[in-house]
Amino acid sequence: MKNDNIRVRFAPSPTGPLHIGGVRTALYNYLFAKQHNGTFILRIEDTDRTRFVPGAQEYIIESLRWCGIIPDEGVSAGGDFGPYIQSERKDIYTQYAQQLLDSGNAYYAFDTADELEQMREALLKDKHETFQYDAAHRLSMKNSLTMTAEEVEQWLKSDKPYVIRFKMPANEQLTINDMIRGEVHVNTATLDDKVLFKSDGMPTYHLANIVDDHLMKISHVIRGEEWLPSMPLHVMLYKAFGWESSMPEFAHLPLLLKPDGNGKLSKRDGDRLGFPVFPLRWPLDVNKEEIASGYRESCYYPEAFINMLALLGWNPGSEQEIFSMQELINTFSMERVGKSGSKFDPEKAKWFNKQYLLKQPDAEICKEAIPYLHGKENLYDTKTLEKICGLIKERLHFVKEIWEQVHFFFEAPTTYDEKAVHKRWKEGTSSTMNNLIEVIKNIEPYNINECDTTINAWITSNELNLGTVFNSLRLCLVGELKGPHIFDIMDIIGKEETIRRIETAAKIINY
């Protein structure tokens, strides 16, 4: 049964590609909502039109779809509380800004950027004090608190710019509970009078965020810790509107940290260390000159990507590491989300993908592998291709790596690993390999079991070194000392090709 009281939202800004930290925020919101049979909402916060990037909104929607984080309501899903794009809600914010002005909780400010800078410089020079537009300084500034009603009206009728600022109480002690960090104590004397509305008719993030959360009946605000400093202002806005009884609970998630050193994980870290920091390639249009890699295009399974992200900041309280989405929903709890940032480990991310790859049926891996077989897949029937995939999947982290592990099934070696030859191919090895050819010619029927029995018997009866023979044979067939069991290779490439490769190697590698 749907729990109408639990409503959470993921509210990104369309200013570029969605960072994996943002995906994790969306995931935690989604898990929390689903665990409580609540509603997960996608809202686009695009009030800062100067930073709007075309294609970013579509990218966000496609990223969540690929991850399996599907909104119940919002952009692309619809619902009863729309529009879900803030730029389409301008008229709504205007009336609430006016409500704050009428109640005395906000005021017009007319200071220009130059005047603010002059005040900043004067305070720094005279009092060595950093300027903040707050209760201590607002009465010395150009605003509706220091001007007559006539002056304010005349200014508003002109084309001169202005903003609406929140009137932060001068000295009020706040105690706010955060679901992750516990009680947060703040005195309003330390807070400035934030701009809520700009003269271009658009609200700032703070006003739009609070109004939308209230009107959309958001019960829990789960977001990154970079918004923790904004929490006192948001609480004061709820109080100013008289919405305290419906104020949501807050939870501020820890940062994702770079793998080495300190600080927040960034695209630069990914570029430097060779891993993606976005779920999908950015931009989605491959015709763009500069392309940033994504997890989808790097051949990660979305389930592995999500599993990895879930454990960056959340501890399940057990040794279990592999979780399906449903298991995450059943197990997730905000109480087990840590306060400290989590270092991103690119190697662990690969490990997660390997675990999901190993769970795939051979037939599925075979289908995924076709684009990476360079058109040589027609050398074998489907059943044999599936067998090849099953033999080597333990050696893969990604399906895209498959050619390096299977190329010898499709192409005879033309070179031989020098170090391996030096170590394993001794005087007389070519002669031994030529003798082995005669043994193989007489194996009937030619299959794994007969090859195993006949060749091992020949080695024993001739008192040959088992390791020397099989390492030399592997060099003949593969060109390197790698690959699955030697008799599996012989069975798949067939008797004639096996003999041909041994003959070639015995001629080329000749002591």
Wavefront OBJ file of the C-alpha trace (Angstrom):
o trace
v 0.000 0.000 0.000
v 1.301 3.465 -0.918
v 2.430 5.612 2.006
v 1.307 9.126 1.073
v 3.231 10.593 4.009
v 6.695 9.654 2.675
v 7.618 11.869 -0.242
v 11.231 12.560 -1.247
v 12.709 14.373 -4.204
v 15.896 14.440 -6.232
v 16.286 17.983 -7.510
v 19.348 18.473 -9.707
v 20.206 21.594 -11.682
v 20.672 21.200 -15.461
v 24.103 22.819 -15.449
v 26.012 19.918 -16.995
v 26.433 16.151 -16.650
v 25.215 14.377 -13.531
v 28.155 13.547 -11.241
v 28.133 10.094 -9.629
v 27.758 11.865 -6.276
v 24.443 13.156 -7.573
v 23.465 9.671 -8.700
v 24.176 8.390 -5.191
v 21.941 11.134 -3.745
v 19.167 10.075 -6.123
v 19.737 6.432 -5.172
v 19.503 7.045 -1.414
v 16.302 9.044 -1.930
v 14.908 6.243 -4.084
v 15.843 3.492 -1.597
v 14.357 5.436 1.308
v 11.106 6.066 -0.562
v 10.731 2.486 -1.763
v 11.504 1.003 1.637
v 8.640 3.026 3.133
v 6.292 2.548 0.162
v 6.569 6.256 -0.458
v 7.006 8.443 -3.540
v 10.263 9.358 -5.296
v 10.023 12.630 -7.236
v 12.323 14.103 -9.896
v 12.324 17.899 -9.960
v 14.534 20.101 -12.126
v 15.857 23.226 -10.358
v 16.782 25.615 -13.161
v 16.247 29.018 -11.585
v 19.820 30.076 -12.412
v 19.339 30.518 -16.131
v 22.905 31.803 -16.616
v 24.242 28.303 -15.865
v 21.670 26.360 -17.881
v 23.283 23.852 -20.273
v 21.225 22.554 -23.223
v 20.852 18.778 -23.110
v 21.595 18.506 -19.383
v 17.983 17.838 -18.387
v 17.680 15.035 -20.927
v 21.001 13.663 -19.693
v 19.729 13.551 -16.095
v 16.558 11.698 -17.112
v 18.458 9.177 -19.253
v 21.067 8.614 -16.514
v 18.439 7.754 -13.911
v 16.660 5.483 -16.385
v 19.891 3.567 -17.106
v 20.543 3.203 -13.372
v 17.070 1.817 -12.725
v 16.169 4.795 -10.509
v 12.738 5.459 -11.950
v 10.725 8.427 -10.596
v 7.181 7.809 -9.417
v 6.363 11.434 -10.065
v 7.931 14.513 -11.607
v 9.691 15.389 -14.852
v 9.089 12.635 -17.417
v 6.646 10.909 -15.027
v 3.926 13.519 -14.431
v 1.911 13.918 -11.252
v -0.508 16.095 -9.346
v 2.011 18.638 -8.035
v 3.535 19.991 -11.249
v 5.011 21.695 -13.069
v 8.190 19.918 -11.938
v 10.577 22.318 -13.677
v 11.170 25.469 -11.632
v 11.409 27.845 -14.579
v 7.775 26.918 -15.317
v 6.710 27.917 -11.792
v 7.777 31.598 -11.756
v 4.352 32.978 -10.918
v 4.133 30.729 -7.869
v 7.380 32.092 -6.387
v 6.372 35.711 -6.932
v 3.377 35.417 -4.619
v 5.418 33.761 -1.877
v 8.134 36.393 -2.113
v 5.415 39.000 -1.685
v 4.071 37.098 1.341
v 7.470 37.386 3.045
v 7.628 41.098 2.243
v 4.139 41.668 3.641
v 4.935 39.787 6.860
v 8.184 41.736 7.414
v 10.365 38.658 6.922
v 11.943 40.028 3.755
v 12.874 43.407 2.284
v 13.928 45.054 -0.959
v 17.629 45.764 -1.387
v 18.883 48.236 -3.995
v 22.655 48.163 -3.456
v 24.711 47.860 -6.616
v 27.611 45.461 -6.963
v 30.033 48.417 -6.740
v 28.433 49.689 -3.538
v 28.649 46.266 -1.932
v 32.311 46.026 -2.895
v 33.011 49.486 -1.443
v 31.404 48.445 1.862
v 33.460 45.262 1.826
v 36.714 47.149 1.307
v 35.886 49.831 3.905
v 35.135 47.301 6.640
v 38.272 45.359 5.868
v 40.381 48.514 5.951
v 38.882 50.212 9.017
v 37.868 47.321 11.248
v 39.601 44.338 9.656
v 36.106 42.894 9.460
v 34.677 40.754 6.681
v 31.490 42.200 5.251
v 28.271 40.222 5.421
v 24.864 41.613 4.477
v 23.221 40.824 7.817
v 21.485 42.253 10.895
v 24.666 44.118 11.864
v 24.997 45.936 8.541
v 21.632 46.042 6.794
v 20.572 49.312 8.394
v 23.569 51.048 6.860
v 22.756 49.805 3.379
v 20.428 50.967 0.602
v 17.223 48.970 1.144
v 13.565 49.271 2.036
v 14.461 49.170 5.751
v 16.433 52.438 5.468
v 14.422 54.232 2.774
v 11.001 55.854 2.892
v 7.996 54.111 1.376
v 7.926 56.759 -1.366
v 11.580 56.181 -2.246
v 11.034 52.432 -2.379
v 7.966 52.773 -4.593
v 9.780 55.143 -6.954
v 12.730 52.731 -7.226
v 10.483 49.752 -7.961
v 8.732 51.699 -10.735
v 12.059 52.476 -12.393
v 14.102 50.036 -14.440
v 16.829 49.895 -11.831
v 17.746 46.419 -10.554
v 16.884 45.201 -7.076
v 16.697 42.000 -5.087
v 14.547 40.704 -2.258
v 16.520 39.577 0.787
v 15.427 37.459 3.735
v 15.440 39.369 7.023
v 17.366 37.020 9.262
v 16.593 37.477 12.981
v 19.435 39.222 14.777
v 20.134 36.759 17.591
v 18.156 33.550 17.639
v 19.580 30.202 18.715
v 18.600 27.341 16.414
v 18.794 23.644 17.203
v 18.130 21.562 14.117
v 18.136 17.796 13.855
v 19.866 16.081 10.969
v 19.072 12.398 10.462
v 22.767 11.637 9.862
v 24.605 14.251 11.913
v 22.325 14.629 14.891
v 21.726 18.052 16.427
v 23.149 21.074 14.627
v 23.381 24.304 16.668
v 23.467 27.703 14.938
v 23.001 31.293 16.073
v 21.286 33.455 13.464
v 23.759 36.255 14.205
v 26.269 34.298 12.120
v 23.946 34.156 9.104
v 23.543 36.710 6.337
v 20.386 38.006 4.688
v 20.342 35.774 1.638
v 18.896 36.957 -1.660
v 15.569 35.207 -2.308
v 14.368 36.916 -5.441
v 16.085 38.703 -8.312
v 14.825 41.567 -10.421
v 14.795 39.307 -13.492
v 11.680 37.691 -12.025
v 13.388 34.486 -10.967
v 13.773 33.254 -7.398
v 17.077 32.014 -6.051
v 17.531 28.391 -5.134
v 16.635 29.006 -1.493
v 13.141 30.416 -2.020
v 12.178 28.101 -4.874
v 13.462 25.066 -2.992
v 11.442 25.744 0.145
v 8.259 26.696 -1.679
v 8.409 23.643 -3.916
v 9.202 21.250 -1.069
v 6.220 22.605 0.853
v 3.767 22.564 -2.048
v 4.906 19.104 -3.158
v 4.513 17.842 0.430
v 8.107 16.641 0.701
v 8.552 14.727 3.972
v 12.321 14.182 3.910
v 15.058 16.243 2.275
v 18.008 13.928 1.547
v 20.837 15.824 -0.145
v 24.613 16.319 -0.214
v 26.504 17.828 2.693
v 27.386 20.882 0.588
v 23.839 22.061 1.428
v 24.349 21.727 5.182
v 25.227 25.446 5.607
v 21.892 26.306 3.934
v 19.815 24.267 6.380
v 19.444 27.066 9.014
v 18.155 29.502 6.371
v 15.708 26.909 5.082
v 14.435 26.224 8.589
v 13.985 29.972 9.146
v 12.054 30.243 5.890
v 9.684 27.499 7.034
v 9.153 29.462 10.248
v 8.623 32.729 8.375
v 5.942 31.139 6.203
v 4.283 29.515 9.210
v 4.987 26.020 7.853
v 6.854 24.602 10.844
v 4.373 21.779 11.385
v 4.986 20.462 7.841
v 8.723 21.055 7.755
v 10.558 17.997 6.347
v 13.258 16.073 8.122
v 16.770 16.734 6.818
v 19.614 14.351 6.017
v 22.919 15.582 4.590
v 24.971 12.894 2.884
v 28.770 12.694 3.115
v 30.923 13.615 0.126
v 32.465 11.212 -2.360
v 36.212 11.798 -2.057
v 39.009 11.418 -4.585
v 40.946 8.119 -4.465
v 44.224 9.787 -3.530
v 44.704 12.766 -1.248
v 41.864 14.857 0.124
v 38.903 16.639 -1.353
v 35.767 16.004 -3.344
v 35.880 13.618 -6.298
v 35.972 15.598 -9.544
v 36.113 15.043 -13.287
v 39.761 16.065 -13.149
v 40.484 13.107 -10.845
v 38.787 10.764 -13.301
v 40.750 12.186 -16.234
v 43.989 11.961 -14.260
v 43.495 8.398 -12.995
v 41.542 6.994 -15.925
v 38.013 6.302 -14.679
v 34.580 7.876 -15.326
v 32.870 10.224 -12.879
v 29.628 10.423 -14.858
v 27.045 7.643 -15.347
v 26.833 8.221 -19.110
v 29.091 9.753 -21.704
v 28.858 13.545 -21.781
v 27.688 14.997 -23.991
v 25.335 12.305 -25.228
v 25.903 13.638 -28.749
v 29.052 11.855 -29.957
v 29.580 14.531 -32.615
v 30.756 16.979 -29.973
v 34.507 17.568 -29.910
v 35.155 16.888 -26.227
v 33.629 13.711 -24.819
v 33.730 12.732 -21.140
v 33.494 8.987 -20.575
v 30.617 7.361 -18.708
v 30.057 4.115 -16.829
v 27.556 2.874 -19.395
v 29.984 3.361 -22.297
v 32.791 1.821 -20.202
v 30.736 -1.408 -20.193
v 29.673 -1.353 -16.547
v 26.460 -3.152 -15.739
v 24.014 -0.618 -14.240
v 23.325 -3.044 -11.365
v 27.053 -3.190 -10.548
v 27.365 0.594 -10.750
v 24.421 1.075 -8.380
v 25.662 -1.631 -5.988
v 29.063 0.067 -5.820
v 27.560 3.528 -5.235
v 25.219 2.312 -2.493
v 28.168 1.171 -0.373
v 30.004 4.480 -0.713
v 28.687 6.099 2.450
v 26.293 3.429 3.686
v 27.258 0.390 5.749
v 24.811 -2.543 5.649
v 26.095 -3.801 9.014
v 27.162 -7.149 7.561
v 29.869 -8.664 5.363
v 27.528 -8.767 2.375
v 28.729 -6.693 -0.580
v 26.600 -7.833 -3.511
v 23.049 -6.479 -3.374
v 20.266 -6.446 -5.910
v 18.168 -3.296 -6.029
v 15.418 -5.051 -4.067
v 17.931 -6.170 -1.436
v 19.172 -2.587 -1.151
v 15.597 -1.394 -0.683
v 15.016 -3.992 2.025
v 18.294 -3.319 3.853
v 18.967 0.410 3.463
v 18.664 2.659 6.508
v 19.587 6.289 7.017
v 20.944 5.407 10.469
v 23.807 3.489 8.837
v 24.871 6.327 6.532
v 28.157 7.712 7.818
v 29.108 11.308 8.513
v 32.579 11.107 6.978
v 33.323 11.247 3.275
v 33.953 8.016 1.363
v 37.001 7.578 -0.846
v 36.174 6.360 -4.313
v 38.163 3.266 -5.295
v 38.283 2.688 -9.087
v 39.634 -0.847 -8.630
v 36.768 -1.740 -6.312
v 34.355 -0.402 -8.922
v 35.886 -2.825 -11.442
v 35.599 -5.631 -8.888
v 31.875 -5.009 -8.533
v 31.427 -5.195 -12.279
v 33.330 -8.477 -12.395
v 30.976 -10.009 -9.826
v 27.982 -9.122 -11.955
v 29.683 -10.334 -15.126
v 30.352 -13.707 -13.512
v 26.651 -14.030 -12.726
v 25.686 -13.591 -16.390
v 24.785 -16.729 -18.365
v 27.364 -17.617 -21.012
v 24.737 -16.979 -23.689
v 24.242 -13.411 -22.458
v 27.980 -12.699 -22.338
v 28.225 -14.096 -25.861
v 25.593 -11.643 -27.122
v 27.372 -8.738 -25.427
v 30.750 -9.863 -26.790
v 29.833 -9.871 -30.509
v 30.802 -6.193 -31.118
v 34.258 -6.875 -29.680
v 35.108 -9.952 -31.801
v 36.078 -7.877 -34.849
v 33.764 -9.710 -37.225
v 35.369 -13.088 -36.547
v 32.442 -14.506 -34.598
v 31.267 -16.369 -37.711
v 34.195 -18.774 -37.382
v 32.197 -20.671 -34.769
v 28.585 -21.641 -34.158
v 26.676 -20.025 -31.287
v 27.144 -22.971 -28.936
v 30.933 -22.873 -29.351
v 31.045 -19.087 -28.923
v 29.122 -19.464 -25.684
v 31.579 -22.113 -24.527
v 34.514 -19.796 -25.278
v 32.879 -17.038 -23.247
v 32.284 -19.415 -20.356
v 35.932 -20.524 -20.382
v 37.389 -17.027 -20.102
v 34.830 -14.939 -18.189
v 36.756 -15.422 -14.923
v 39.533 -13.373 -16.528
v 37.318 -10.390 -17.381
v 36.214 -7.287 -15.546
v 34.321 -6.027 -18.611
v 32.974 -7.724 -21.713
v 34.866 -5.183 -23.828
v 38.123 -6.836 -22.670
v 37.182 -10.142 -24.244
v 39.306 -10.004 -27.413
v 42.557 -9.978 -25.467
v 41.446 -13.166 -23.718
v 40.031 -15.030 -26.732
v 41.974 -13.838 -29.793
v 43.898 -17.131 -30.040
v 40.647 -19.018 -30.599
v 40.138 -16.962 -33.771
v 43.688 -16.281 -34.950
v 46.842 -18.380 -34.831
v 49.738 -16.652 -33.073
v 52.252 -14.875 -35.306
v 54.616 -13.942 -32.488
v 55.630 -15.689 -29.288
v 56.242 -14.123 -25.889
v 60.025 -13.711 -25.678
v 60.324 -14.141 -21.923
v 58.163 -17.255 -21.986
v 60.162 -18.724 -24.865
v 63.447 -18.054 -23.102
v 62.178 -19.694 -19.933
v 60.124 -22.598 -21.299
v 61.440 -23.514 -24.758
v 64.648 -25.479 -24.329
v 66.964 -27.335 -26.682
v 65.020 -30.312 -27.943
v 61.600 -28.773 -27.376
v 60.953 -28.408 -31.111
v 61.685 -32.114 -31.524
v 59.353 -32.975 -28.663
v 56.600 -30.879 -30.199
v 57.042 -32.610 -33.573
v 56.724 -35.967 -31.820
v 53.563 -34.699 -30.111
v 52.093 -33.929 -33.518
v 52.228 -37.609 -34.407
v 50.463 -38.477 -31.159
v 47.695 -35.944 -31.848
v 47.212 -37.211 -35.401
v 46.240 -40.612 -33.999
v 43.750 -39.383 -31.385
v 40.305 -40.711 -32.322
v 37.718 -39.565 -31.533
v 39.255 -36.133 -31.142
v 37.758 -34.605 -27.994
v 38.799 -33.269 -24.604
v 38.794 -36.597 -22.799
v 40.730 -38.476 -25.477
v 43.297 -35.659 -25.764
v 43.744 -35.629 -21.988
v 44.134 -39.417 -21.686
v 46.364 -39.945 -24.741
v 48.743 -37.009 -24.247
v 49.210 -37.607 -20.522
v 49.912 -41.297 -21.193
v 52.477 -40.357 -23.859
v 54.222 -37.928 -21.470
v 54.369 -40.582 -18.739
v 55.594 -43.397 -20.995
v 58.373 -41.206 -22.417
v 59.331 -39.876 -18.956
v 58.874 -36.291 -20.102
v 58.379 -33.302 -17.795
v 54.660 -32.575 -17.605
v 55.077 -28.826 -17.067
v 57.623 -28.456 -19.857
v 55.406 -30.198 -22.404
v 52.223 -28.319 -21.554
v 53.911 -24.897 -21.302
v 55.545 -25.457 -24.706
v 52.243 -26.644 -26.158
v 50.496 -23.555 -24.798
v 53.107 -21.312 -26.430
v 52.431 -23.073 -29.749
v 48.663 -22.638 -29.540
v 48.363 -19.235 -27.838
v 51.712 -17.473 -28.270
v 51.732 -16.726 -24.545
v 51.483 -18.631 -21.284
v 47.843 -17.716 -20.715
v 44.382 -18.949 -21.491
v 42.001 -21.640 -20.223
v 42.789 -25.360 -19.937
v 44.924 -26.511 -22.828
v 42.600 -29.371 -23.813
v 39.651 -26.923 -24.014
v 41.677 -24.842 -26.481
v 42.604 -27.935 -28.529
v 39.007 -29.112 -28.604
v 37.648 -25.772 -29.816
v 40.231 -24.965 -32.497
v 40.163 -28.587 -33.719
v 42.766 -31.216 -34.628
v 43.978 -29.722 -37.917
v 44.467 -26.211 -36.501
v 46.180 -27.621 -33.388
v 48.679 -29.550 -35.539
v 49.217 -26.569 -37.843
v 50.037 -24.261 -34.931
v 52.488 -26.737 -33.370
v 54.256 -27.225 -36.722
v 54.566 -23.461 -37.224
v 55.891 -22.804 -33.720
v 58.395 -25.681 -33.933
v 59.871 -24.092 -37.087
v 59.926 -20.494 -35.822
v 61.097 -21.209 -32.259
v 64.002 -23.488 -33.115
v 67.015 -24.054 -30.902
l 1 2 3 4 5 6 7 8 9 10 11 12 13 14 15 16 17 18 19 20 21 22 23 24 25 26 27 28 29 30 31 32 33 34 35 36 37 38 39 40 41 42 43 44 45 46 47 48 49 50 51 52 53 54 55 56 57 58 59 60 61 62 63 64 65 66 67 68 69 70 71 72 73 74 75 76 77 78 79 80 81 82 83 84 85 86 87 88 89 90 91 92 93 94 95 96 97 98 99 100 101 102 103 104 105 106 107 108 109 110 111 112 113 114 115 116 117 118 119 120 121 122 123 124 125 126 127 128 129 130 131 132 133 134 135 136 137 138 139 140 141 142 143 144 145 146 147 148 149 150 151 152 153 154 155 156 157 158 159 160 161 162 163 164 165 166 167 168 169 170 171 172 173 174 175 176 177 178 179 180 181 182 183 184 185 186 187 188 189 190 191 192 193 194 195 196 197 198 199 200 201 202 203 204 205 206 207 208 209 210 211 212 213 214 215 216 217 218 219 220 221 222 223 224 225 226 227 228 229 230 231 232 233 234 235 236 237 238 239 240 241 242 243 244 245 246 247 248 249 250 251 252 253 254 255 256 257 258 259 260 261 262 263 264 265 266 267 268 269 270 271 272 273 274 275 276 277 278 279 280 281 282 283 284 285 286 287 288 289 290 291 292 293 294 295 296 297 298 299 300 301 302 303 304 305 306 307 308 309 310 311 312 313 314 315 316 317 318 319 320 321 322 323 324 325 326 327 328 329 330 331 332 333 334 335 336 337 338 339 340 341 342 343 344 345 346 347 348 349 350 351 352 353 354 355 356 357 358 359 360 361 362 363 364 365 366 367 368 369 370 371 372 373 374 375 376 377 378 379 380 381 382 383 384 385 386 387 388 389 390 391 392 393 394 395 396 397 398 399 400 401 402 403 404 405 406 407 408 409 410 411 412 413 414 415 416 417 418 419 420 421 422 423 424 425 426 427 428 429 430 431 432 433 434 435 436 437 438 439 440 441 442 443 444 445 446 447 448 449 450 451 452 453 454 455 456 457 458 459 460 461 462 463 464 465 466 467 468 469 470 471 472 473 474 475 476 477 478 479 480 481 482 483 484 485 486 487 488 489 490 491 492 493 494 495 496 497 498 499 500 501 502 503 504 505 506 507 508 509 510 511
